[in-house]
Amino acid sequence: MRPIKNGGIIVSKNILEAPFVKEMVEVTTNLYHHGWDERNGGNVTYLLDEKAVTEYLDPTKVVRNIPMDFDGSAIKGKYFIVTGSGKYFKNVKNDPACNLGVLRVADDGQSVDLLWGYTDGGKPTSELPAHLMSHIARLSVDPENRIVMHCHATHLLAMTFSHDLDPRAFTRTLWQMCTECLVVFPEGVSVIPWLIPGSNEIGKATAEKMKETRLVMWPQHGVYGVGRDMDEVYGLIETAEKAAQVYTYVQAQGGIKQTLTDENLKKLADAFGVTPRAGYLNL
């Protein structure tokens, strides 16, 4: 907490009361309770407005500089709140300052300045480069994009073992399981090959797909979702996960006997004013 002048009056703002900290606490807690982020699995990055940060932190006071194996020059000077490496989501609620960090991409593009958090000497998630690559990719197509979220959504993860990994086939199955799916992610779902997590290789592959879709599946691992705010991204993953759960139940009950037809999906798209990804409907 530090004094801040506001209209000539000295006020004191506690960063633990900052809306962006509260949002991170809420979403990490929900992800943990859903069972999508066991142990230290999963990570979230949230692009912040400088004005929002400077209401709570002095941007000239850098706690320490943290190198990263990635050139983030395209977003130098940008602020993020980021989950920590090796941190358990179940602990964020009770100790946000230890498990979260507010960072600024340094002018050299090769490191980040820590302004708050990681009080035990920790550092940002090992998948920070992958997240920042996805932020850069999404900002190129949607300047309002703020969130990158990675989790191990159970039924989506299970589908990557039993379902064809062709993105068109994967998307069509999800669209057919719940009426809402086509409306929520009409652009479909991307799928990349299995790659080592935390590597720049998986970051680049994910970012490339993020130019086309807001959901990217990591086979035998989890899912990446992006969007303009926490509700959008959480709801995006939640909707796809519900469809995957229904698919799992349907398979266990003996397989599909009837489903949404492509004609149904086209009528749905027209009714809600969305455009299904070209070539994904057989019409």
C-alpha positions, 0 to 999 in steps of 0.5 A: 500500500502506498500514498497516492495524490488524488485531486490534491488529497493523499489516499492509500490504495491497497493492491489486494483491493485492485479489481485485476487482482480480485479477478485473478483470485476469483478465476484461479479459485474457480479453475481449481474447484472445477478440477481443471488446474490440479497442483501447479497445472495451468496459468493465466496472464491478464494484459492491464492498462497502465492507468489501472496499474499506476493507481496501485503501484509506482511504475518506477519501483522495480522489485527485480528484473527477470530474464526470459527466453523470448523477444517480447519487443512487440509489447515492450512497456505492456503490463500484465498480472501473471500466475507464478511458476510452480504455484498451486491455484488453490493457494492464490486466494489465501496469498495472492502476493506470493502466487501472482506477479505484476510485470512490465515487459522491459525495454530490452524485450528480453526480460520483464520488470517485477513491480509486485508479487512473487514474494517468496522469490518466485517467477512467472509461469514457465509458459510466459513466452507462450502466453506473450506470443498468444497476446501478440497474435491476438492483439494483431486481430483483436486490439481489445484482447486481454486474457490468455488462459491455459487449463487442463479441462478434463473432458476436452483433454480426454477427447484428445485421446479418443477423437480424431484430432482434425480441427474440423472434425473436433469442432463439428463434434463440439458444435453438435453436442450443445446448441450454444457451442456454434454461437459461442465459438463459430470460428471453431477450435484449433488443434496443434501437435503434441509439443513440449510445454514451456517451450518456444516451439509450442508457443509459436504453434499456439500463437499462429493458431490464435490468429484464427481461433480463440480456442487451441487444443494441446493434445494430451495436455489441455486447452488455451483460451483467449478473449477480452475479459475473464468472463468471456474466456472462462465462459468460452472454455466452460462451454467447450468443456460442457460439450466435451462432457456431453460427448463423453456421456454419449459415447458411454451410452452407446454412441450418437443416434441423433444430433444437430444437423448441419441444417440446424446449425445453419439456422442457428447461425442465422438466428444469432448472427454468427458466421460458422467457419468456412467449410465446416458445415456440409451445405 
